[in-house]
Every structure is written in C-alpha cells, then in structure tokens.
Amino acid sequence: MAHPMREAFSADAALLALIIGNAFKDVAVRFGLTEQNCPKHPSNCTPQWIEPALEKGVRYFILEEDGVPCGCVALERARPEVCYMERLAVLPEYRSRGLGRELACHALSLARDSGAQRVEIGIISEQQELKEWYERIGFSETGRAAFPHLPFEVTFMAKTLETP
C-alpha cells in the first residue's frame, strides 16, 4: 500500500530535522556517537543542516502514515549520471512496515526519471543488517573507507538504474 509522500521545502526544515534526528538516535546510541565525537551524524540533525541542502538543490521527501509524518529521504544530484540517496529515515515506532522501502523506491524512481544511471549511498560498515537490507533492494558494496573525522568505517554502496 502506497503512503502519501510529498516534496519538502524550506518551511519543512524543522520537521525534517525532527524526523531525521529521532530516527537516527538508536544508531547513535548503538555506536556511541555523540555530538562531540561525530557532530555531523544524522542523530544531531538541525534545521540549519536542512536549509542549505535544500538551497543547493537537495530534494527531500516526507512520507506520512494516517496523516502523521513518519519518514523521509533526500536525493542529491552528485554528477549528471549519479545521485546520492541520503537521510533515509523512518521513526522507530513506524519501522518494519515497508516504509523505508517505499521511501527508497521513490528516490530511486526519481533518480532514474531524471536521467541518473546510478544511485550511491554510504552507511556505517558495522551495520550489517542495514547493508543486507540495501542489498535486498538491489544495492551492492563498492568500497569501504575510514575518515579521520568519523569514529567508524564507511561502506559505500551503489545501485545501477534501469533505463525507463
């Protein structure tokens, strides 16, 4: 069953920050991520992160269930042939209902319709269950990297899009 989804705009920055921050809190707790050791982790999201992203062309979408905003996803054009899917977030109390898949499919469809050939993501390498979830929807690991500003290794994944 498809849920209502709408594009978000500047007026939605606080709502997006609330959804993203709350959806990523359990990840922050699990991996010991704090504002001090990982200030850019989505669990620390603020409207001041969202507004500049929207201004530079990142598109956010909000999914609702029974009129309640409960998830979101962002899509950024990295290069003409590549989009980044970012901030895929579902509030904990709404998980395991297929909403994440709906959000991902919406972003993938928009990327394909815009002419992108590939969608790329980055996740915490130790989140094996998340990696497996992305693999089930067609993503494959493309590499891993450690960054000095992050207290975890990042796994990069990509999905090649079929032309419409």
DSSP file (Angstrom, degrees, kcal/mol; ACC not computed):
  #  RESIDUE AA STRUCTURE BP1 BP2  ACC     N-H-->O    O-->H-N    N-H-->O    O-->H-N    TCO  KAPPA ALPHA  PHI   PSI    X-CA   Y-CA   Z-CA
    1    1 A M              0   0    0      0, 0.0     2,-0.3     0, 0.0     0, 0.0   0.000 360.0 360.0 360.0 124.5    0.0    0.0    0.0
    2    2 A A        -     0   0    0      1,-0.0    97,-0.0   100,-0.0     3,-0.0  -0.554 360.0-147.2 -78.1 138.6    1.5    3.3   -1.0
    3    3 A H        -     0   0    0     -2,-0.3    62,-0.1     1,-0.1     2,-0.1  -0.715  31.8 -86.3-101.4 154.6    1.5    6.0    1.6
    4    4 A P        -     0   0    0      0, 0.0    60,-2.6     0, 0.0     2,-0.4  -0.367  50.5-178.5 -59.3 134.9    1.2    9.8    0.9
    5    5 A M  E     +A   63   0A   0     58,-0.2     2,-0.3    -2,-0.1    58,-0.2  -0.999   4.2 179.9-138.1 138.5    4.5   11.3    0.1
    6    6 A R  E     -A   62   0A   0     56,-2.3    56,-2.9    -2,-0.4     2,-0.2  -0.968  33.4-103.0-138.2 154.3    5.2   14.9   -0.7
    7    7 A E  E     -A   61   0A   0     -2,-0.3    54,-0.3    54,-0.2     2,-0.3  -0.544  39.1-133.8 -73.8 141.2    8.3   17.0   -1.5
    8    8 A A  E     -A   60   0A   0     52,-3.1    52,-0.5    -2,-0.2     2,-0.2  -0.663  22.2-172.1 -96.9 152.6    9.6   19.0    1.4
    9    9 A F    >   -     0   0    0     -2,-0.3     3,-2.6    50,-0.1     4,-0.2  -0.698  46.7 -73.3-131.8-176.1   10.6   22.7    1.3
   10   10 A S  G >  S+     0   0    0      1,-0.3     3,-1.9    -2,-0.2     4,-0.3   0.833 126.4  60.7 -52.2 -39.1   12.2   25.2    3.5
   11   11 A A  G 3  S+     0   0    0      1,-0.3    -1,-0.3     2,-0.1     3,-0.3   0.680 101.8  56.2 -64.3 -15.7    9.2   25.5    5.7
   12   12 A D  G <> S+     0   0    0     -3,-2.6     4,-2.9     1,-0.2    -1,-0.3   0.358  74.4 104.2 -95.3   4.1    9.6   21.8    6.5
   13   13 A A  H <> S+     0   0    0     -3,-1.9     4,-2.5     1,-0.2     5,-0.2   0.890  81.4  46.8 -57.6 -43.5   13.2   22.1    7.7
   14   14 A A  H  > S+     0   0    0     -4,-0.3     4,-2.1    -3,-0.3    -1,-0.2   0.908 113.6  48.7 -66.2 -40.8   12.3   21.7   11.4
   15   15 A L  H  > S+     0   0    0     -4,-0.2     4,-2.5     2,-0.2    -2,-0.2   0.926 112.2  48.5 -63.8 -45.3   10.0   18.7   10.7
   16   16 A L  H  X S+     0   0    0     -4,-2.9     4,-3.0     1,-0.2     5,-0.3   0.928 110.8  50.6 -60.4 -45.4   12.7   17.0    8.7
   17   17 A A  H  X S+     0   0    0     -4,-2.5     4,-2.7    -5,-0.2     5,-0.2   0.889 110.9  50.0 -60.6 -39.0   15.3   17.6   11.4
   18   18 A L  H  X S+     0   0    0     -4,-2.1     4,-2.4     2,-0.2     5,-0.3   0.937 113.4  44.7 -65.2 -47.6   13.0   16.1   14.0
   19   19 A I  H  X S+     0   0    0     -4,-2.5     4,-2.5     2,-0.2    -2,-0.2   0.953 118.0  43.6 -61.3 -50.4   12.3   13.0   11.9
   20   20 A I  H  X S+     0   0    0     -4,-3.0     4,-1.8     2,-0.2    -2,-0.2   0.942 114.9  48.4 -63.3 -49.2   15.9   12.5   10.9
   21   21 A G  H  X S+     0   0    0     -4,-2.7     4,-0.6    -5,-0.3    -1,-0.2   0.926 116.3  42.5 -58.4 -47.1   17.3   13.2   14.4
   22   22 A N  H >< S+     0   0    0     -4,-2.4     3,-0.5    -5,-0.2     4,-0.5   0.859 112.5  53.7 -69.7 -35.2   14.8   10.9   16.1
   23   23 A A  H 3< S+     0   0    0     -4,-2.5     4,-0.2    -5,-0.3     3,-0.2   0.808 113.7  42.2 -69.5 -29.0   15.1    8.1   13.5
   24   24 A F  H 3X S+     0   0    0     -4,-1.8     4,-2.1    18,-0.2    19,-0.3   0.452  87.1  93.2 -98.0  -1.2   18.9    8.0   13.9
   25   25 A K  H <X S+     0   0    0     -4,-0.6     4,-2.5    -3,-0.5     5,-0.2   0.908  84.3  52.4 -59.2 -43.1   19.1    8.2   17.7
   26   26 A D  H  > S+     0   0    0     -4,-0.5     4,-2.4     1,-0.2    -1,-0.2   0.851 108.7  51.0 -64.9 -32.1   19.2    4.5   18.2
   27   27 A V  H  > S+     0   0    0     -3,-0.2     4,-2.2    -4,-0.2     6,-0.2   0.916 109.3  51.0 -67.0 -43.2   22.1    4.2   15.8
   28   28 A A  H  X>S+     0   0    0     -4,-2.1     5,-2.7     1,-0.2     4,-0.6   0.919 112.7  45.7 -60.4 -43.8   23.9    6.9   17.7
   29   29 A V  H ><5S+     0   0    0     -4,-2.5     3,-0.9     3,-0.2    -2,-0.2   0.939 111.5  52.4 -64.5 -46.6   23.4    5.0   21.0
   30   30 A R  H 3<5S+     0   0    0     -4,-2.4    -2,-0.2     1,-0.2    -1,-0.2   0.873 119.8  33.4 -57.7 -40.2   24.4    1.7   19.5
   31   31 A F  H 3<5S-     0   0    0     -4,-2.2    -1,-0.2    -5,-0.1    -2,-0.2   0.303 110.0-114.8-103.2   8.2   27.7    3.0   18.1
   32   32 A G  T <<5 +     0   0    0     -3,-0.9     2,-0.5    -4,-0.6    -3,-0.2   0.856  55.4 165.5  64.8  35.7   28.4    5.5   20.9
   33   33 A L      < +     0   0    0     -5,-2.7     2,-0.2    -6,-0.2    -1,-0.2  -0.735   7.2 172.6 -90.8 129.4   28.1    8.5   18.6
   34   34 A T     >  -     0   0    0     -2,-0.5     4,-2.0     1,-0.0     7,-0.2  -0.746  49.6-100.9-125.8 173.1   27.8   11.9   20.3
   35   35 A E  T  4 S+     0   0    0     -2,-0.2    -1,-0.0     1,-0.2     6,-0.0   0.795 123.1  50.7 -64.6 -26.5   27.8   15.5   19.2
   36   36 A Q  T  4 S+     0   0    0      2,-0.2    -1,-0.2     1,-0.1    -3,-0.1   0.925 118.7  31.5 -78.2 -45.7   31.4   15.6   20.4
   37   37 A N  T  4 S+     0   0    0      1,-0.2    -2,-0.2    -5,-0.1    -1,-0.1   0.617 139.0  17.3 -91.9 -10.7   32.8   12.6   18.5
   38   38 A C    ><  +     0   0    0     -4,-2.0     3,-2.0   112,-0.1    -1,-0.2  -0.359  65.7 167.4-155.5  66.8   30.6   12.7   15.5
   39   39 A P  T 3  S+     0   0    0      0, 0.0    -4,-0.1     0, 0.0    -3,-0.1   0.733  77.8  54.0 -61.0 -24.2   28.9   16.1   15.1
   40   40 A K  T 3  S+     0   0    0      3,-0.1    -5,-0.1     5,-0.0     5,-0.0   0.348  76.7 122.5 -94.7   7.6   27.7   15.5   11.6
   41   41 A H  S X  S-     0   0    0     -3,-2.0     3,-2.5    -7,-0.2     4,-0.1  -0.458  75.0-117.9 -66.6 142.1   25.8   12.2   12.4
   42   42 A P  G >  S+     0   0    0      0, 0.0     3,-2.0     0, 0.0   -18,-0.2   0.726 109.8  73.2 -56.2 -22.8   22.2   12.5   11.4
   43   43 A S  G 3  S+     0   0    0    -19,-0.3   -18,-0.1     1,-0.3    -8,-0.1   0.725  98.1  49.9 -63.5 -18.1   21.1   12.0   15.1
   44   44 A N  G <  S+     0   0    0     -3,-2.5    -1,-0.3    -6,-0.2   -23,-0.1   0.204  84.2 147.4-100.6  13.1   22.4   15.6   15.6
   45   45 A C    <   -     0   0    0     -3,-2.0   -24,-0.1   -28,-0.1    -5,-0.0  -0.159  22.2-178.2 -57.5 140.0   20.4   17.0   12.6
   46   46 A T    >>  -     0   0    0      1,-0.0     3,-1.9   -26,-0.0     4,-1.2  -0.895  43.8-106.3-131.0 162.3   19.1   20.5   12.9
   47   47 A P  H 3> S+     0   0    0      0, 0.0     4,-2.5     0, 0.0   -33,-0.1   0.818 118.5  67.3 -57.5 -28.1   17.0   22.7   10.6
   48   48 A Q  H 34 S+     0   0    0      1,-0.2    -3,-0.0     2,-0.2   -34,-0.0   0.672  99.8  49.7 -69.6 -15.4   20.3   24.6    9.9
   49   49 A W  H <> S+     0   0    0     -3,-1.9     4,-1.0     2,-0.1    -1,-0.2   0.829 112.7  46.9 -81.7 -37.8   21.6   21.4    8.1
   50   50 A I  H  X S+     0   0    0     -4,-1.2     4,-2.6     1,-0.2     5,-0.2   0.920 103.1  59.5 -73.8 -46.2   18.5   21.1    6.0
   51   51 A E  H  X S+     0   0    0     -4,-2.5     4,-2.3     1,-0.2    -1,-0.2   0.905 107.1  44.1 -56.7 -50.0   18.0   24.6    4.8
   52   52 A P  H  > S+     0   0    0      0, 0.0     4,-1.8     0, 0.0    -1,-0.2   0.866 112.2  54.6 -64.7 -32.4   21.4   24.9    3.0
   53   53 A A  H  <>S+     0   0    0     -4,-1.0     5,-2.5     2,-0.2     4,-0.3   0.939 109.4  46.8 -63.7 -45.7   20.9   21.5    1.5
   54   54 A L  H ><5S+     0   0    0     -4,-2.6     3,-1.4     1,-0.2    -1,-0.2   0.907 110.2  54.2 -60.4 -41.6   17.6   22.5    0.0
   55   55 A E  H 3<5S+     0   0    0     -4,-2.3    -1,-0.2     1,-0.3    -2,-0.2   0.834 106.5  51.2 -63.4 -32.7   19.1   25.7   -1.3
   56   56 A K  T 3<5S-     0   0    0     -4,-1.8    -1,-0.3    -3,-0.2    -2,-0.2   0.422 129.5 -93.2 -88.3   3.8   21.8   23.8   -3.1
   57   57 A G  T < 5S+     0   0    0     -3,-1.4     2,-0.3     1,-0.3    -3,-0.2   0.467  72.3 147.9 106.0   1.9   19.2   21.5   -4.8
   58   58 A V      < -     0   0    0     -5,-2.5     2,-0.5    -6,-0.2    -1,-0.3  -0.553  39.7-142.6 -67.8 131.7   19.0   18.5   -2.5
   59   59 A R  E     - B   0  75A   0     16,-2.6    16,-2.6    -2,-0.3     2,-0.3  -0.864  15.2-165.0-102.3 128.2   15.4   17.3   -2.7
   60   60 A Y  E     -AB   8  74A   0     -2,-0.5   -52,-3.1   -52,-0.5     2,-0.4  -0.852   0.9-163.1-110.0 147.1   13.7   15.9    0.4
   61   61 A F  E     -AB   7  73A   0     12,-2.5    12,-1.6    -2,-0.3     2,-0.5  -0.994   5.8-151.1-132.1 138.7   10.5   13.9    0.6
   62   62 A I  E     -AB   6  72A   0    -56,-2.9   -56,-2.3    -2,-0.4     2,-0.4  -0.923   7.1-155.7-112.3 130.5    8.3   13.3    3.6
   63   63 A L  E     -AB   5  71A   0      8,-2.6     7,-2.5    -2,-0.5     8,-1.3  -0.851  11.1-160.8-104.3 140.6    6.2   10.1    3.9
   64   64 A E  E     - B   0  69A   0    -60,-2.6     2,-0.4    -2,-0.4     8,-0.0  -0.909  12.4-162.3-121.4 148.5    3.0   10.0    6.1
   65   65 A E  E >  S- B   0  68A   0      3,-2.3     3,-1.9    -2,-0.4   -62,-0.0  -0.991  84.7 -13.7-126.3 124.0    1.0    7.3    7.6
   66   66 A D  T 3  S-     0   0    0     -2,-0.4    -1,-0.1     1,-0.3   -63,-0.0   0.870 131.1 -53.1  51.7  40.9   -2.5    8.2    8.8
   67   67 A G  T 3  S+     0   0    0      1,-0.2    -1,-0.3   -63,-0.0    -3,-0.0   0.465 113.7 118.9  79.5   1.8   -1.7   11.9    8.4
   68   68 A V  E <   -B   65   0A   0     -3,-1.9    -3,-2.3     2,-0.0     2,-0.4  -0.894  67.2-127.4-105.3 121.9    1.5   11.6   10.6
   69   69 A P  E     +B   64   0A   0      0, 0.0    -5,-0.2     0, 0.0     3,-0.1  -0.527  44.6 155.7 -64.2 120.4    4.9   12.5    9.1
   70   70 A C  E     +     0   0A   0     -7,-2.5    21,-2.7    -2,-0.4     2,-0.3   0.401  52.1  20.3-132.6   0.6    6.9    9.4    9.9
   71   71 A G  E     -BC  63  90A   0     -8,-1.3    -8,-2.6    19,-0.2     2,-0.3  -0.990  52.3-175.3-163.7 164.0    9.8    9.1    7.4
   72   72 A C  E     -BC  62  89A   0     17,-2.4    17,-2.8    -2,-0.3     2,-0.3  -0.979   5.4-165.3-156.9 166.1   11.8   11.0    4.9
   73   73 A V  E     -B   61   0A   0    -12,-1.6   -12,-2.5    -2,-0.3     2,-0.4  -0.977  11.2-146.5-152.6 151.6   14.5   10.6    2.3
   74   74 A A  E     -BC  60  86A   0     12,-2.9    12,-2.6    -2,-0.3     2,-0.4  -0.925   5.0-161.0-121.6 149.0   16.8   13.0    0.4
   75   75 A L  E     -BC  59  85A   0    -16,-2.6   -16,-2.6    -2,-0.4     2,-0.4  -0.994   8.7-173.4-131.5 124.7   18.1   12.8   -3.1
   76   76 A E  E     - C   0  84A   0      8,-2.8     8,-3.4    -2,-0.4     2,-0.8  -0.966  24.3-131.7-122.0 133.1   21.1   14.8   -4.3
   77   77 A R  E     + C   0  83A   0     -2,-0.4     6,-0.2     6,-0.2     4,-0.0  -0.741  29.5 172.2 -81.4 111.2   22.5   15.1   -7.8
   78   78 A A  E     -     0   0A   0      4,-1.8     5,-0.2    -2,-0.8    -1,-0.2   0.891  69.0 -12.2 -85.8 -45.4   26.2   14.4   -7.5
   79   79 A R  E >  S- C   0  82A   0      3,-1.9     3,-1.2     1,-0.0    -1,-0.4  -0.903  84.2 -88.6-145.9 168.0   27.0   14.3  -11.2
   80   80 A P  T 3  S+     0   0    0      0, 0.0    -2,-0.0     0, 0.0     3,-0.0   0.855 129.1  34.8 -53.2 -35.5   24.8   14.0  -14.3
   81   81 A E  T 3  S+     0   0    0     35,-0.2    36,-2.4    36,-0.1    37,-1.6   0.500 115.2  62.6 -97.8  -3.1   24.9   10.2  -14.1
   82   82 A V  E <   -Cd  79 118A   0     -3,-1.2    -3,-1.9    34,-0.2    -4,-1.8  -0.975  52.3-175.0-132.3 134.6   24.9    9.8  -10.3
   83   83 A C  E     -Cd  77 119A   0     35,-2.2    37,-2.6    -2,-0.4     2,-0.5  -0.925  19.8-137.4-116.9 149.9   22.5   10.7   -7.4
   84   84 A Y  E     -Cd  76 120A   0     -8,-3.4    -8,-2.8    -2,-0.3     2,-0.6  -0.917   9.5-148.9-102.4 131.5   23.2   10.3   -3.7
   85   85 A M  E     +C   75   0A   0     35,-2.2    37,-0.3    -2,-0.5     2,-0.3  -0.900  31.5 171.5 -97.4 126.6   20.4    8.9   -1.6
   86   86 A E  E     +C   74   0A   0    -12,-2.6   -12,-2.9    -2,-0.6     3,-0.2  -0.872  42.9  19.3-134.2 160.9   20.7   10.4    1.9
   87   87 A R  E     +     0   0A   0     -2,-0.3     2,-0.6     1,-0.2   -15,-0.2   0.761  61.6 178.2  53.9  32.8   18.9   10.7    5.2
   88   88 A L  E     +     0   0A   0    -15,-0.1     2,-0.4    -3,-0.1   -15,-0.2  -0.585  18.2 170.6 -65.8 114.5   16.6    7.8    4.6
   89   89 A A  E     +C   72   0A   0    -17,-2.8   -17,-2.4    -2,-0.6     2,-0.4  -0.993  26.9 179.1-140.0 131.8   14.8    7.8    7.9
   90   90 A V  E     -C   71   0A   0     -2,-0.4   -19,-0.2   -19,-0.2     5,-0.1  -0.998  38.9-112.4-129.3 128.4   11.8    6.1    9.5
   91   91 A L    >   -     0   0    0    -21,-2.7     3,-2.5    -2,-0.4     4,-0.3  -0.301  31.8-115.7 -57.7 141.1   10.8    6.9   13.0
   92   92 A P  G >  S+     0   0    0      0, 0.0     3,-1.4     0, 0.0    -1,-0.1   0.830 113.0  57.0 -50.8 -40.3   11.3    3.8   15.2
   93   93 A E  G 3  S+     0   0    0      1,-0.3    -2,-0.1     3,-0.0   -23,-0.0   0.580 108.9  48.1 -72.0  -6.5    7.6    3.3   16.0
   94   94 A Y  G <  S+     0   0    0     -3,-2.5     3,-0.4   -24,-0.2     5,-0.4   0.312  87.3 116.7-111.8   6.0    6.9    3.0   12.3
   95   95 A R    <   +     0   0    0     -3,-1.4    -4,-0.0    -4,-0.3     0, 0.0  -0.224  59.9  37.6 -75.3 166.1    9.6    0.6   11.3
   96   96 A S  S    S+     0   0    0      1,-0.1    -1,-0.2     0, 0.0    -3,-0.0   0.772  88.8  99.1  64.8  30.1    9.0   -2.9    9.8
   97   97 A R  S    S-     0   0    0     -3,-0.4    -2,-0.1     0, 0.0    -1,-0.1   0.263 101.7-101.8-122.4   6.2    6.0   -1.8    7.8
   98   98 A G  S  > S+     0   0    0      3,-0.0     4,-2.0     4,-0.0     5,-0.1   0.541  86.2 124.4  85.9   6.3    7.8   -1.3    4.4
   99   99 A L  H  > S+     0   0    0     -5,-0.4     4,-2.6     2,-0.2     5,-0.2   0.892  71.1  52.7 -69.8 -38.6    8.0    2.5    4.7
  100  100 A G  H  > S+     0   0    0      1,-0.2     4,-2.7     2,-0.2    -1,-0.2   0.911 109.6  49.6 -61.1 -41.6   11.8    2.5    4.2
  101  101 A R  H  > S+     0   0    0      2,-0.2     4,-3.0     1,-0.2     5,-0.2   0.909 109.8  51.3 -63.5 -42.2   11.4    0.5    1.1
  102  102 A E  H  X S+     0   0    0     -4,-2.0     4,-2.3     2,-0.2    -2,-0.2   0.931 111.9  46.8 -59.7 -45.7    8.7    2.9   -0.2
  103  103 A L  H  X S+     0   0    0     -4,-2.6     4,-2.3     2,-0.2    -2,-0.2   0.932 114.2  46.9 -62.3 -46.2   11.0    5.9    0.5
  104  104 A A  H  X S+     0   0    0     -4,-2.7     4,-2.8     1,-0.2     5,-0.2   0.926 112.2  49.9 -62.8 -45.1   13.9    4.2   -1.2
  105  105 A C  H  X S+     0   0    0     -4,-3.0     4,-2.4     1,-0.2    -1,-0.2   0.882 109.6  52.1 -62.6 -37.8   11.9    3.2   -4.2
  106  106 A H  H  X S+     0   0    0     -4,-2.3     4,-2.3    -5,-0.2    -1,-0.2   0.944 112.3  44.9 -62.0 -47.8   10.5    6.7   -4.5
  107  107 A A  H  X S+     0   0    0     -4,-2.3     4,-2.5     1,-0.2    -2,-0.2   0.912 113.6  49.9 -63.2 -42.9   14.0    8.2   -4.5
  108  108 A L  H  X S+     0   0    0     -4,-2.8     4,-2.5     1,-0.2    -1,-0.2   0.900 110.9  49.8 -63.7 -40.4   15.3    5.5   -7.0
  109  109 A S  H  X S+     0   0    0     -4,-2.4     4,-2.8    -5,-0.2    -1,-0.2   0.916 111.4  48.1 -64.6 -43.8   12.4    6.2   -9.3
  110  110 A L  H  X S+     0   0    0     -4,-2.3     4,-1.5     2,-0.2     6,-0.2   0.911 111.6  50.6 -63.1 -41.8   13.0   10.0   -9.3
  111  111 A A  H  <>S+     0   0    0     -4,-2.5     5,-2.2     2,-0.2     3,-0.3   0.943 112.9  45.6 -61.0 -47.6   16.7    9.5   -9.9
  112  112 A R  H ><5S+     0   0    0     -4,-2.5     3,-1.8     1,-0.2    -2,-0.2   0.928 111.7  51.6 -61.2 -46.2   16.0    7.2  -12.9
  113  113 A D  H 3<5S+     0   0    0     -4,-2.8    -1,-0.2     1,-0.3    -2,-0.2   0.763 105.7  56.6 -64.3 -24.1   13.4    9.6  -14.3
  114  114 A S  T 3<5S-     0   0    0     -4,-1.5    -1,-0.3    -3,-0.3    -2,-0.2   0.471 125.0-101.5 -86.1  -1.6   15.9   12.4  -14.0
  115  115 A G  T < 5S+     0   0    0     -3,-1.8    -3,-0.2     1,-0.3    -2,-0.1   0.449  71.2 147.6  98.6   0.1   18.4   10.5  -16.2
  116  116 A A      < -     0   0    0     -5,-2.2    -1,-0.3    -6,-0.2   -34,-0.2  -0.389  34.2-161.4 -67.5 148.9   20.7    9.3  -13.5
  117  117 A Q  S    S+     0   0    0    -36,-2.4    44,-2.9     1,-0.3     2,-0.3   0.581  71.2  25.1-103.5 -16.0   22.3    5.9  -14.2
  118  118 A R  E     -dE  82 160A   0    -37,-1.6   -35,-2.2    42,-0.3     2,-0.4  -0.999  58.1-151.5-151.2 146.6   23.3    5.1  -10.6
  119  119 A V  E     -dE  83 159A   0     40,-2.3    40,-2.4    -2,-0.3     2,-0.3  -0.984  20.5-163.8-119.0 133.3   22.4    5.9   -7.0
  120  120 A E  E     +dE  84 158A   0    -37,-2.6   -35,-2.2    -2,-0.4     2,-0.3  -0.872   9.0 178.4-119.3 150.0   25.0    5.8   -4.3
  121  121 A I  E     - E   0 157A   0     36,-2.6    36,-2.3    -2,-0.3     2,-0.4  -0.917  17.2-144.8-139.3 165.3   24.8    5.6   -0.5
  122  122 A G  E     + E   0 156A   0    -37,-0.3     2,-0.3    -2,-0.3    34,-0.2  -0.999  22.3 173.3-133.0 136.0   27.2    5.4    2.5
  123  123 A I  E     - E   0 155A   0     32,-2.5    32,-3.0    -2,-0.4     2,-0.4  -0.897  44.6 -84.0-135.1 164.2   26.5    3.5    5.7
  124  124 A I  E >   - E   0 154A   0     -2,-0.3     3,-2.1    30,-0.2    30,-0.2  -0.586  40.3-136.9 -67.5 123.8   28.3    2.6    8.9
  125  125 A S  T 3  S+     0   0    0     28,-2.8    -1,-0.2    -2,-0.4    29,-0.1   0.823 100.0  59.4 -56.4 -35.4   30.2   -0.6    7.9
  126  126 A E  T 3  S+     0   0    0     27,-0.4     2,-2.0     1,-0.2    -1,-0.3   0.590  79.3  92.5 -72.9  -8.8   29.3   -2.3   11.2
  127  127 A Q    X>  +     0   0    0     -3,-2.1     4,-2.2     1,-0.2     3,-0.5  -0.490  49.0 163.5 -84.0  70.2   25.6   -2.0   10.4
  128  128 A Q  H 3> S+     0   0    0     -2,-2.0     4,-2.6     1,-0.2    -1,-0.2   0.864  70.3  55.1 -58.8 -40.0   25.5   -5.4    8.7
  129  129 A E  H 3> S+     0   0    0     -3,-0.2     4,-1.7     1,-0.2    -1,-0.2   0.853 109.1  48.3 -65.4 -33.2   21.7   -5.7    8.9
  130  130 A L  H <> S+     0   0    0     -3,-0.5     4,-2.6     2,-0.2    -2,-0.2   0.900 109.9  51.9 -71.5 -41.2   21.4   -2.3    7.1
  131  131 A K  H  X S+     0   0    0     -4,-2.2     4,-2.3     1,-0.2    -2,-0.2   0.930 110.6  48.4 -58.7 -44.9   23.8   -3.4    4.4
  132  132 A E  H  X S+     0   0    0     -4,-2.6     4,-2.0     2,-0.2    -1,-0.2   0.874 108.8  54.0 -64.8 -36.7   21.8   -6.6    3.9
  133  133 A W  H  X S+     0   0    0     -4,-1.7     4,-0.9     2,-0.2    -1,-0.2   0.939 110.3  46.2 -61.6 -46.9   18.6   -4.5    3.7
  134  134 A Y  H ><>S+     0   0    0     -4,-2.6     5,-2.5     1,-0.2     3,-0.6   0.874 109.3  55.2 -64.9 -36.0   20.1   -2.4    1.0
  135  135 A E  H ><5S+     0   0    0     -4,-2.3     3,-1.8     1,-0.2    -1,-0.2   0.891 101.8  58.2 -62.8 -37.6   21.4   -5.5   -0.8
  136  136 A R  H 3<5S+     0   0    0     -4,-2.0    -1,-0.2     1,-0.3    -2,-0.2   0.767 106.4  48.8 -64.2 -24.7   17.8   -6.8   -0.9
  137  137 A I  T <<5S-     0   0    0     -4,-0.9    -1,-0.3    -3,-0.6    -2,-0.2   0.225 132.9 -87.9-102.0  16.4   16.7   -3.7   -2.8
  138  138 A G  T < 5S+     0   0    0     -3,-1.8    22,-0.3     1,-0.3    -3,-0.2   0.498  80.4 134.8 103.3   4.4   19.5   -4.0   -5.3
  139  139 A F      < -     0   0    0     -5,-2.5     2,-0.3    20,-0.1    -1,-0.3  -0.577  33.3-161.4 -84.9 151.5   22.5   -2.2   -3.9
  140  140 A S  E     -F  158   0A   0     18,-2.4    18,-2.3    -2,-0.2     2,-0.2  -0.970  27.4-102.9-129.1 146.9   26.0   -3.6   -4.0
  141  141 A E  E     +F  157   0A   0     -2,-0.3    16,-0.3    16,-0.2     3,-0.1  -0.477  34.4 176.6 -67.8 135.1   29.0   -2.7   -2.0
  142  142 A T  E     -     0   0A   0     14,-3.2     2,-0.3     1,-0.4    15,-0.2   0.492  58.0 -41.6-116.4 -10.1   31.5   -0.7   -4.0
  143  143 A G  E     -F  156   0A   0     13,-1.2    13,-3.2     2,-0.0    -1,-0.4  -0.936  46.0-120.7 165.1 173.8   34.1    0.1   -1.3
  144  144 A R  E     +F  155   0A   0     -2,-0.3     2,-0.3    11,-0.2    11,-0.2  -0.968  24.1 177.9-139.0 153.5   35.0    1.0    2.2
  145  145 A A  E     -F  154   0A   0      9,-2.2     9,-3.1    -2,-0.3     2,-0.4  -0.990  22.2-140.0-156.4 148.9   36.9    3.9    3.8
  146  146 A A  E     -F  153   0A   0     -2,-0.3     7,-0.1     7,-0.2    -2,-0.0  -0.901  19.9-161.0-106.1 140.5   38.0    5.3    7.1
  147  147 A F    >   -     0   0    0      5,-0.6     3,-1.8    -2,-0.4     5,-0.2  -0.969  22.4-131.3-123.4 139.4   37.9    9.0    7.6
  148  148 A P  T 3  S+     0   0    0      0, 0.0    -1,-0.1     0, 0.0    -2,-0.0   0.781 107.3  52.8 -61.1 -26.6   39.8   10.9   10.3
  149  149 A H  T 3  S+     0   0    0   -111,-0.0    -3,-0.0     2,-0.0     0, 0.0   0.478 101.0  72.1 -89.0  -1.3   36.7   12.9   11.3
  150  150 A L    <   -     0   0    0     -3,-1.8    -3,-0.2     2,-0.1  -112,-0.1  -0.937  68.1-147.4-118.1 137.5   34.5    9.8   11.8
  151  151 A P  S    S+     0   0    0      0, 0.0     2,-0.3     0, 0.0  -113,-0.1   0.080  83.0  48.9 -87.7  26.3   34.7    7.2   14.6
  152  152 A F  S    S-     0   0    0     -5,-0.2    -5,-0.6   -27,-0.0     2,-0.3  -0.974  87.5-101.9-153.7 161.9   33.6    4.4   12.3
  153  153 A E  E     - F   0 146A   0     -2,-0.3   -28,-2.8    -7,-0.1     2,-0.4  -0.657  34.8-135.2 -86.3 146.6   34.3    3.0    8.8
  154  154 A V  E     -EF 124 145A   0     -9,-3.1    -9,-2.2    -2,-0.3     2,-0.5  -0.878   8.2-154.1-105.9 133.1   32.0    3.8    5.9
  155  155 A T  E     -EF 123 144A   0    -32,-3.0   -32,-2.5    -2,-0.4     2,-0.4  -0.922  12.9-149.6-101.8 128.9   30.7    1.2    3.4
  156  156 A F  E     -EF 122 143A   0    -13,-3.2   -14,-3.2    -2,-0.5   -13,-1.2  -0.819  17.9-179.2 -98.7 138.4   29.8    2.7    0.1
  157  157 A M  E     -EF 121 141A   0    -36,-2.3   -36,-2.6    -2,-0.4     2,-0.3  -0.939   5.3-169.6-134.4 156.4   27.1    1.0   -1.9
  158  158 A A  E     -EF 120 140A   0    -18,-2.3   -18,-2.4    -2,-0.3     2,-0.4  -0.987  12.0-154.2-146.1 154.1   25.5    1.7   -5.3
  159  159 A K  E     -E  119   0A   0    -40,-2.4   -40,-2.3    -2,-0.3     2,-0.4  -0.997  18.7-137.3-129.4 126.0   22.6    0.6   -7.4
  160  160 A T  E     -E  118   0A   0     -2,-0.4     2,-0.4   -22,-0.3   -42,-0.3  -0.684  25.1-134.5 -80.3 133.2   22.6    0.8  -11.2
  161  161 A L        -     0   0    0    -44,-2.9     2,-0.3    -2,-0.4   -52,-0.0  -0.707   8.4-127.9 -94.0 138.6   19.3    2.1  -12.5
  162  162 A E        -     0   0    0     -2,-0.4    -1,-0.0     1,-0.1   -44,-0.0  -0.619  33.2-108.9 -78.7 141.5   17.5    0.5  -15.4
  163  163 A T              0   0    0     -2,-0.3   -50,-0.1     1,-0.1    -1,-0.1  -0.469 360.0 360.0 -72.5 144.2   16.5    3.0  -18.1
  164  164 A P              0   0    0      0, 0.0    -1,-0.1     0, 0.0   -51,-0.0   0.508 360.0 360.0 -65.5 360.0   12.8    3.7  -18.3
